[in-house]
Amino acid sequence: MLTRTAAVLLATLAVATLTNAACGDAQDAAPPVKPTPATDTKPSTHAVPEPATGIPRHAEDGGWAPSDELLARAAALGDPETAVEALAALEAGTPVDWVTVLRAGLRLADEPAARACAEQLNWDQVDGWESARVVALLPASYTLAQGKGHVFHGLREILGSDDIPGFVADLPPLPWVHEPNILGHLHRMDRDEHFPAMVAAIARVEAPAADVLGGNLGVASDYSDRHRALLAEHWLADLPLHDDDRNPPEGSLPTGLRRLLRAHVLDAEVVPEKLSDYWLRWLRDCPLEADGPQEDLDFRMEVLERLDDAAGLALFREQMMLHLGGLRDRRTDAYLRRRFDDDDESAVRALALRGDPLALESVMRWWSDDSADDVDVAVLLAAHPAGITKILERTRRKRGAGALYDRLEDLREGVYAAHMFGLPYDLDGPAFRALEEEALTWKGEAFSQAMLGTAIDGCRTRRLARAAAANLAEDSPDDLAESLADMRETLGFVEIGARDELLAALRQHALAENPEDPDERTALRLLLMLDDPEFPEELLTRAEAVEIDDTFGVTGSRSPVLAEHWKSRLRDASPKRASTIARELARWQGLPPPVAANFDSEEDLPRTVVDALLDDRPVDALAAMLAAYPDAEFPDIGLVKDPRVTAHLQRLREKRELRLYWQATAELSIQGDAAARAEYEKQLRIGRYRIVDQGTLYQRTYGLDFATIPFLISELRSNCCRVVTHGDGDLIEDLFGIDGFGNATRGRVTPYDLATRMWEDAEGRFVWSVLADRLLPIPR
């Protein structure tokens, strides 16, 4: 028989296998449904009247009081004697009729009839009140125990994170008609504040349902370290409780962590190949205290000795050695020096943390010889930042900018390792400020200066950005073209810190006499991207040289000559090519890029759109596009505050049969509509899965309103699905360059920790970089 711990580990693997299906194609699993009507969605302030037909209504109406006739038709769907005929009649009607009757049915007091209507509705046809009503009408005891698997597949799109405690508390006894692994889909809504409810449900239901929920819990724990004592008690329930662990001395390891290490390391016949990184992070957060109990030190050193032969737990051993490095007592000093003499690299790092000269020299030599790993760099960051700057300077002088770039990438990985092992670091400290002063004197090394400003907080200054721009103007770096793909973030630092100086430098290169030179073509392209207000119009004769028709999708120049270039192309373009050209012309005319992208669609461009663009009326062109395709989805158009756009979005909200209610609500939120924003934000905070999942970057941040970023970062504590969406990819990666999914699957550093540190270090002072194509901290 599997222990609970082993079962959880196996279930976690099973849920990981299920995740792709749960996250990727869940929409496709829902049954096809028909749509709804134009209705008033404002909150109702009137008392619900008792209808003449005698059909009782629900105590609340969600802002819409349907007619008695609609209620009667909906009620017929819940009566066994009339249900088949009523449903057939409804299916034979119009999509508007279909959704109107079903939404009316949610207002019935008769729960079987209301439930019959709830089963047929889709997530993007119901508003916030109706979503909550659907969830209330379709509890687990109904959808799972009665073989309503197809209903569950539709319900999971509507379920929110805040619904999980009630849903799992209502799980019926097994057997179910459907396999219990259907619960794996719930991992998409898990949040760490609901861990207690999840643990309670796992304790109550039978296996294998409990195992699947346990796997969900394991996935969520990769993203958050809250409720540690609760999770430890749950996961270790089947492990024996050693007498020494019943009342450990104050200041020693937490009981849960002690029990795990004792059972799987000290008392195990064979030390396991792997323990969850969740436990490693807990160990990280429990450093040794100089005045801590001797019993705690004895316990840890006993574990450490056993870990010598446990290759699979090398990180646990590394963490324990680094914790020893935080002490200064004779006993641990003698232990580490004995290990040092045995060429134990972990002991060398631990002594380096204590400032031991020989150990520090060894670690620095490893990095100089290209044999260091990220932990070595993390140790130098914590114990010897001056050594970091020394190696960077030596690398630059002896090996050039390319090698310096590699060293700075090492530094980035070292920062991740510092998070992983809980080591302190300060990239804004005196040593790095001194490096910035030194870097100001470098001549002809624009990229080296810019790389420092990008990677090191203490060097992220406007002075260094201006120095890099000046160097770029005076010299002609051979690697500008080759480095562009890798250096966009580096150039973004100069763009933000010294925009005018960067533009002047790029003009100088673009106006050189050799138009075939790749650096000149790259400079020309960068000028276009940066929308240079003094762009030399004669350079546009080189349109072919910069492959403008293929690459202009990332540019933003407002040159009139360039506009004429696009207009001439648009006049003669084929229908297929016209959409791409219209997109670029609309961008030139001032439409936000994601809005202009709507012209580049599968649909043919109406002549009214083309004429408006040729006449420099981009908003009129957008309005013409909306008028030509009134029932189509056009993402991010809320960035344009025009009455015609607003009217289009309000119409989409009313026409529920189009299944664009939440897209339109999100777009109105961008526009600043108070009621729409209140409803949309409430659903984001509730965590209704598909509403969150379909949200674009601009929708979920209300047009890049930075006040929304802390909430977006807080979502990283939930699970892999909160910021990695169908709507716009990995939002945190798009904003900050942090892989919200990848870092968490490594488990040793939660993306929440990384993003929070980045946001706090920069005090929330970020700006959008055109060249980096994401947010960068504003230089001092």
N, C-alpha and C positions, 0 to 999 in steps of 0.2 A: 504493500500500500504506500502510495506517495505521501510524504509529509506535506503540510500546507505550503512550506517554503518551496519545495520542489515543484509542487503543482502550480504555484504562482509563476515560477520561472518558465515552465512549459507553456502556461497559458499566455504569458507575455509574448513568447515567440509566435504563438498562434494568432494573437491579435495583430502583431506586426505584419504577419502574412496577409491578414484580412484588411489592413489599413488601406492598401491601394484601391481595393474595390470600394471600401467605405467612403474614401475621400474622392476618388476619381470619377466613378460612374453612378453614384447614388441617384442622381436625378433620373437617369434612364430607367431605373428600376421601378419608379412610381407609375401607376396605371395612367393611361391617357385620360385627360379630363377636359370638359368643356369650360368656357369662360362666363363673365358678368356685366352688370349695367351701370349706367350713370346714376349715382346716388349721392346723397348728402352725407359726407363723412364727418361733419362737425359734431362735437360731443352734444348729446341730448340733455336738455335741462327740464324737459316736461315729464310728467308722470305717465307711465305706459297705460293707455286706456284698456279696459276689459272689452274685447271685441264682441260684436253682436253675435258672432257665430259660436261663442262660448269656448273658443280655443284658448287655453291658458298660455300666457306669455312668460318668458323668463323675467326675473326681477330687473334685469338690466337689458338695454337694447343696443348698447355700443354706439349710440348716436343716430340710429336709423330705426324708425318704427314702420315696418312693412305693412302692407294692406292685409285685411282679413282674407282676401282671396289668395294672396301669396302664401299666407300661413296655412290655409286649408290645403293647398296643393302640396306643401312641404310635409304637413302632418300625414297625408296619405302615404308618404314613403315609409312611415314607421308602423303602419297598420298591416299586419300579415295578410289580411283579406284584400287589401287594395295596393300593396307595395309593388307587385310585379307590373300591374297595369299602369300605375302612376309613374314608375320609372321608365317604362316604354314610351309613354306619352311625353315625358320630359326629354328623353333622348331624341325623339322625333322633332323637337322644337329647335329654336335658334340657340346659338351659344350664349347670347345675352339672357334668354329665358332660363337656360340651364343654371347659370351662376346666380341669377337673381333669386330663384326659388330656393336653391341650396343655402345661400346666405340668409335668406329669410328663416329657413329652418333652424338655424343656430339660435334664433330668438324664441324658439318654442320651449315651454316648460316641460313638455313631455320628453324625457331624456331618450327613450328609444327612437323617437322620430327625429330629434335633434342629432342623435348619434348617426342615424342613417344618412343625414345630410353631411355631417362632418366627414364621413368616410369618403365622400366623393370630391371634396374640395382640395385644391392644390395650394402650396405655400405662397405662391405669388398672386393668388386671387383674394386672399383674406388680409384684412388690416390687423393692427395690433390687438384690438379687443377680440376680434374673431379668432386670431391665432391662439390666444389664451383659452378661449371657449372650446376650440377644437381639442387642445391638449387636455382640458378637463373632461371632455366627453369621451376621450379614447385612452383610458388608463391601461396600464400593462395587464391588469387582470382581465380586460376585455380583448385587447388586440392580440395577446399571446395565448391565453388559455383557450380561446374559441376559434383558433385557426385563422385569425385575421392577419396573416403575414403580409398580404398585399396592402392592408391598411397601415400596418407598422411601417412599411417602406415609405408610404406617403407621410406618415406622422413624423418620422425622424427628420424630415426636411423642416418641419415647423418647430419641433422641440427646441427649447433653449437650455442653456447651462443651468439656469435657475429652476428648470423643471426636473432635473435629474434626481434630486433627493426624493421628491414625491413619486416619480415614476418607478425608481428601483424599490422604494418602500412598498409598492403595490404589486411587486412581482408575484404571480400565482405559483402554487406548487407544480412541480413537474409530474407527469410529462406534458409537454406542449406539442401541438401539431407540427410546429416548425422547430428546427434544431436550435439549441440554446446559443450557438455561436452567432445567431442573429444579433445578440446583445453587443457584439464587438463594434457595431456601428455607433454605439453610444459614446465611444471614446472621443468622438469628434466634439462632443459638448462638455467633456469633463473639465472642471476647474478645481484648483486646489482647495478652495473653501468648502467644497462638497466632499472632501475625503472622509469625514466622519460618517456621512450618510452612506457612502459607498462601502465603507468597512462594515457598517451595521447590516447592509443588505447582503454582503458576502457571507456574514456569519449566519444569516437566517435562511438563505436559499440552499438548495442541494447542488451537489456537483452533477453535471458539468457546468451548470449556469454560474455557480460560484467561481469556477475556474476562469470562465470568460470574463466576468467582472473583475476578478483579480488581475487578469492580464491588462484590462483597461486601466486599472489602478497603477500597474507597473509602468505603463506607457506615460501616464500623467506625471508620475513621480520623477521621471527624467527631467521635467521642466520646472520643478519646484521642490524646495526643501522644507516647506511648512508641514506641521503636524508630524514631526519626526517621531515623537514618543508614541503616538497613536499607531503609526504605521509599523513601528518596530514591534509593538505588542501584538499587532495583527500577524505580521509575517513570521514572528518567532514563537507563535503559540504552541507549536509542536516540539520545540526544542526544550531540553531539560534546563531547569533553573539551578545553577550551582550555588552552594551555600555562600560563597564569597561574593556572589552577585546580588544577594538579597538586600543587603544594606551596605553598599560600597561607601568608602569615606567621602566626605564632601570634597568636591574639587577633582574627583577622578572621572574617568570616562562615563558617559551616560549608560545606564543599565542596559538598554537595548543594544548599544554598540559593543559593550563588554560581552554580552551573551553571544552575539554573532561571532566575534573573534575567538571566544573560547570554544564554541561548538565547532566552528569550521577550520580553526587553525590549531589551537592548543590541544583540544581533545580529539581531533579528527585523525583517523588512521592515515588518510591521504588528504593533503591540503588541496582544495579545489583549484581548478584551472582558472576560474573566474568568479568574482563576486561583483554585484551590481555597483556601478559607479555612484549610485545614490549613497551607498555606505562609505565610499571613498570620500565623497564630499562632506559627509558627517564627520569623518575622522579629520579631514582638513580643518573643520571649524572647531576642533577641540585640541588646541595646542597645549603643550606641557607648560605648567606654571612653575616658576623657580621655587615658590613656597608651597607647591602642591604636595599632597600626601605621598610618602615614600612607597606605599603599596601600589599607587597608580603607576609610578615609574617602574617598579618591579614587574608589574603585569605587562606593561608595554614592551619592556626589554625581553621578557620571556616570549612574547608574540614575535618580536623582531628576530630572535634567534631561530624560531621555527620557520619564518618566512625566507630564510636564506636559500632554501632548496625549492621554493615555490615560484617557479618562473611565471605562472599565470597571475600572480599577485605582486608583481614587481612594483607596481605603482603604490600599493599599500606599504610595502617596505620602504620605498622612496619617501613617502609621506612621513613615516615614523622616524626615519633618519633625519629628515629636515626639521622635525619637531625637536629632536635631540640637539640640533644645531642652534636652537633658540635658547638653550640653557648655558650656564657657565660653571657648573659644579665640577669637582675633581673626578667624580666617578664616571660621568658621561664623557668628560674630556679624555680620560685614560682609554675608555672603550673606543671612542672615535679614532684616537691616534693609533691604537692597535690595528683597527680596520684600515686606516690610512696606509700603514706600513704594508698591509696585505693588498694594496692597490684596489681597495673597494671604492669605486667612484662615488657612491652615495655618501660614504664617510667623508670623502674629499669635499663634496658640496656642503655637507653639514658643517665641517670646520671652516669652510670659506664663509658661511653665514656668520660665524663667530669672528670673522676678520683675520683669521690665521694667514700670515703672509705666504707661506709655502702652498697652502691650499688655494688661495686666490691666484697665485702665479700659475698653478696647474690648470685651473679653470680658464684663465685668460689664454694660456697656451693652446688649450683644446680649441678655443674659438678662433684663434689666429691660424691654427693649422687646419681649419675646416673640419674638425672632428667633434665639435661641440654639438649638443642637441638643445632643444628649447628649454630644458630645465637648467642647463648651465647658464644660459643667457638670463633666465629668471633670477638665478642666484646672484649674478653680477648686478642686475638691476636693484636687488634688495641690499646687497652688501658693499658694492663697489661701483657706483655709477660712473665715477671718474675713469674706471677701467673700460667701461663701455665707450665713452667718448674718445679715449685714447686709441682703442682698436678701430673705431670708425675713422678717425683722422689718419691713422697709419694706412688703413685700407685705401682711402681716397688718394693719398700721395703716391703709394707704391703700385696700386693696381687699377686705379681709375674709377670712373662713374659707374660702370657696370657692376664691378665688384662691390662698390658702396651700396648700390641698390640691393644686392643680395644680402649684405650685412643688415640693412634696414628691414628686409623681409624677415631675417632671423630675429630681429628685435621685436617685430610684430608677433611672431610666434612665441617669443619669450614672455610677452605680456599675457598671452593666453595661458601659458604655463604658470605664470605668477598667480593668475586667477585660480587655476586648477589646484595649486598647492597652498594657496592662501599666503603667498609671500608679498610683502609690501613693495611698492615701487612708486617713484615720483618722477615722471618724465618732465616735470616743470621745475626740478630742483636746480641747485647752483651749478652742478657739473654741466648740465645741458644748457643752462643760460650762458655759461662760459663758452660752450661749443658754438652757440649762435654768434657770439662776439668774434670768435675765430673765423667762422664761416663768412662773415661780412667782408673779410679781407681777400677771399678767394677770387682769383681772376680767371675769366674764361670757363667757369664751371657752373653754368646756369642750372643744369639739371641736378647737380650734386646739392646745390643750395636749396633748390625747390624740394628735393627729396627729404632733406632734413626738416624743412618746414612742414611737410606733410606727415611725417612719422613721429616727430618728437614735439610734445607740447611746449617745452621750453624754447624751442626754435621756431614756433609758429607765430612769427611776428611780421608786421607790415614792412619793417626795415629789411628783413631778409627777402621778402617777396620782391621789394623794389630792387635790391641788389641782384637777384636772379634775373629780373627783367632787363636790367642794365647790361648784364653779362650777355644775355641773349641778343641784345641789339649790337653789341660791339663785336661779337664773335659769330661765326657761322658754324654751329655744331653739325658735325657730319651725321649725327644719329637722330636728327629731328624726325625725319620721315619714318625711320625704322622703329623709333621708340614711341610713336604716337599711340599705338594700341595699348602699350603697357604704362604709358606715362600720363594718361588723361587725368588721374587724380592729382598727380604732381603738378601738371599745368593748371589744374583747378585751384591749387593753393595760390599760384601767382595771379590767376584771374581774379580771385577774391581780394587778395591783399594789395595788388598793384595793377589794376585793370588798365588804366591809361598808359602806364609804362609798357605793359605787355603789348597793347595794340600798336604803340609806336615801334616797338622792336619787330613785330610781325610785319608791319608795313615795309620796314626797311628791307627785310628778307624777300617779301613778295615783289618788291620793285626792282630787284636785282636784274642784271642784264641777261641772265640765262634762264629762259622760261621752262627749259626742259629739266632743270635741276629739281630733284624730288623734294629737297628742303623748301624750295620756293613754292612748289605746288602745295606742300603741307601748310606753309605759312598762309597762303591764299585761302585754303579751306578753313583754317582756324579763324581768320578774319571774318569769313562768312558766318561761321558758327557763332561768333561773339557779337554779331550785328554791329560791326564797326561803323560809327556815325560818320567817319571821314574816309570811308572805303574808296580807294582810287578807282573810279569807274572804268578807266582804261584797262584795268586788270580783267574785267569781265570778258574781254576778247579771248581770254584763255579758258573759256568755259569747258572746252573739250579736254584741255590739259588737266583740269582738276576733276574731270568726270562728274560735272555738276548735276547732270540728270540722274545719276545713279546714287549720289551721296548727299543730295541736298536735304534729304529727310531729317538730317541732324543739324541743319543750319538755320540761321535766322536773320540773314542780312536784309536790310530795308532799302538797298540801293534802287533808285528808279530804273536804272539800266537793267538790273536783274528782273524787275517786275515786267519790263517790256519783253525781256527774253521769254518769260513764262507766258505772257499773253499771246505772243506770236505763236508759241508752241500750242497753246490751248485752242486758238482759232482753227488750226489745221489738224488737230489731233483726232485720231480714231476714237471711238467710244471707249475702248478698253484702256487706251493711254490717257484719255482726258481726265479720268478720275484722279490719277497720280499727280498730274500737272495742276489740277484744281486744288488739290491738297496743299501743294507748295505755294501757289499763288495766294491762297487764303491765309497761309501762315505769314507770308510777306505783308499782307494787308492788315495783319494784327490779330487774327483769330488765335486763341491759345492752341498750341500744337495738338493736344488730344481732341479738341473740337474740330480743327481742320481735318484731322484724320478721318472724320465721318464722311468726307467727300470721296475718299478712296474706298469705295464699297463695291459690293457685287452688283448693285443696282446701276442702271444707266443714269447719267447725269441729265436732268431735264434742261431744256434750253433756257428756262428762266434762271437757273443756277449759273450757267455759263455766262449769260448776259450780265448778271449782277456782278460777277467776278471781273469780267472785262471792263465794267464800269466802276470798279473800285468800291463795291458795296458788299463787303463780305458778310455782314450780318443779314442783309437782305437775301444773300445767296443761301445762308443757313435756313432762313425762314422759308425760302422757296423749296429747299430740300425737305423740310418738315411737312410742308403743304403737299408736296408730291407723294410723300410716303408717310401719311399721318399715323399709320398703325405700326411703324417700324421702330426698333430700338436704336437710339443714337446716344452712346455713352458720353458722359462728361459735358453735355451741352449746358448743364447748369452753370458752367463757368461764364456763360454769356447772359447777362441780365438784360433781357429784352422782353417786352410784353408778349410778343408773339411766341417766344420760347416758353415763357411762363404759362401761357394759355395752352400750348401744346402739352406741357407736362401735367397740368391740371386735368386736361381731358383724358390723358392716359391713366391717371389715378382713378377717374370715374369709370372708365371702360375696363372693368375687371376681366372681361372675357379675353382681353389681349394679354393677360398674365404679365403685365409690366408695372403693377402697382408699386412694388418696392423700388424698382429702378427709378420710376418717376418721383417717388417720395425722396429718394437719396439726392436726385438732381435738384429738386426744390429746396432741399436742405443746403446745398451748395449756394443756391441763390440767396439764402437767408430767410426763407419762409419759416416763421417761428413755429407754427403748428406742425408743419412737415418735419422740421428738425427735431422737435420734441418727441414725435412719434418714432422717427428713425433712430435717434440716439437711445431711446428706451429699449428698442429691440436689440441694438448693439450691446447694451449693458446687460440685458437679459441673456444675450448670446444665442439668439435664434439662428440655428446653424446655417441654413441656406441664405438667409439675408446677409449674414456676415460673410459667407463664402463667396457670394457674387459681388460684393462691394469692391469697386475700384479704389485705387490709391486716392484719387481726388474726392470720391464720395465719402470714404471713411475718414478723411481729414478735412472735409468741407472746403475743398480747394486749397489744400496745404496750409490750413490754419495750424500754427505750431502749438496752440493751446491743446490740440487733440493728441499730440505725440505722447505725453506721459500715459494716457489711457492705452494707447496702442502698445507701448512698451509693457504695461501691466498685463496685457493679454498674453505675453510670452510666458507667464507663469502657468498657463492653462494646459495646452497640449500642442501637438504639431499642426493643428488645423485652425488656430485662431488668427494667425497672420500670414499663413501660406494659403492663398485663395485661388479659386478659379477665375475670379474677377480680374486680378492683376498680379498674380505671382506672389513672390515673397516680399511683402510690404516693407519689413524691417531691412531686408537686404537692399531693396531699392532705395531706401532712405539713407541708411548708414553703412551699407556694405557688410553687415553682419548676417550670416546665413541663419535665419531663425529655425530652420529644420536641421541643418547639418551639424551645428555646434551642439544641439541638444541630443542628437543621436549618439554623438561621442560621449555624452553624459557627464563628462568631468567638469564642464563649465556650462552653466545654463545660459541660453541666449539672453534671458532676463538680466542676469548679473552683468553681462558684457554691455548690453545696451544702456542699462542704468548707469554704469560707471562712465560710459562715453557721454551720455547726456549731462550728468552731473559735473564731470570734469570741465566740460565746455560751458557750464552754467546755462544750458539751453540755448546758447548763442550760435545758431547755425544759419546758413544761407544756402540757397540752391546754386550749385555750380553747373553751368552749361557744359563745360568741358568734361567734368567728372560725371555728369548726369546723375547727381545725387546731392544730398546735403553734406556740407563740409563745415567744420567749426570756423568761426570768424577769427582771423588772426588778430593779435593784440596790436 
